[in-house]
């Protein structure tokens, strides 16, 4: 049950990123259509923030294997 909850949380985070990406791209397209630099800057900042979140989630996914929760001695 814990594994299911963990996986469900991970999927939810990725879906949130996907939704935010769609919103940010729509904002960028709107800024381009209206030739509005402020909107484009806002969309670019939002996309940069979203990219940082995606990199963090990618790292978490890489370090969430079966044995990654175990202790290690070097």
C-alpha positions in Angstrom: 0.0 0.0 0.0 2.9 2.4 0.8 4.4 1.7 -2.7 1.0 2.5 -4.3 0.8 5.7 -2.4 4.3 6.7 -3.3 3.8 6.0 -7.0 0.4 7.8 -7.0 2.1 10.9 -5.5 4.9 10.7 -8.2 2.4 10.5 -11.0 0.4 13.4 -9.5 3.5 15.6 -9.4 4.3 14.8 -13.1 0.8 15.6 -14.1 1.0 18.9 -12.3 4.2 19.7 -14.2 2.5 18.7 -17.5 -0.5 21.0 -16.7 1.7 23.9 -15.8 3.7 23.4 -18.9 0.6 23.7 -21.0 -0.5 26.8 -19.2 2.9 28.5 -19.5 3.2 27.7 -23.2 -0.3 29.1 -23.7 0.8 32.3 -21.9 3.9 32.5 -24.1 1.8 32.1 -27.3 -0.6 34.8 -26.0 2.3 37.1 -25.3 3.7 36.5 -28.8 0.3 37.1 -30.4 -0.2 40.4 -28.6 3.5 41.3 -28.9 3.6 41.9 -25.1 7.1 41.7 -23.7 5.9 41.6 -20.1 3.8 38.5 -20.7 6.7 36.9 -22.6 9.0 37.6 -19.7 6.5 36.2 -17.2 6.1 33.0 -19.3 9.9 32.6 -19.7 10.3 32.9 -15.9 7.6 30.4 -15.2 9.1 28.0 -17.7 12.5 28.3 -16.1 11.0 27.6 -12.7 9.1 24.6 -14.1 12.3 23.3 -15.7 14.0 23.4 -12.3 11.2 21.5 -10.7 11.3 18.9 -13.5 15.0 18.4 -13.0 14.5 17.9 -9.3 11.7 15.3 -9.9 13.9 13.5 -12.4 16.7 13.2 -9.8 14.2 11.9 -7.3 13.0 9.4 -9.8 16.5 8.2 -10.5 17.1 7.8 -6.7 13.9 5.9 -5.9 14.9 2.4 -6.9 14.4 -0.7 -4.8 17.6 -0.5 -2.9 18.0 3.3 -2.7 16.4 3.6 0.7 18.9 1.2 2.2 22.0 2.4 4.2 25.4 2.2 2.6 28.9 2.1 4.1 32.0 3.1 2.2 
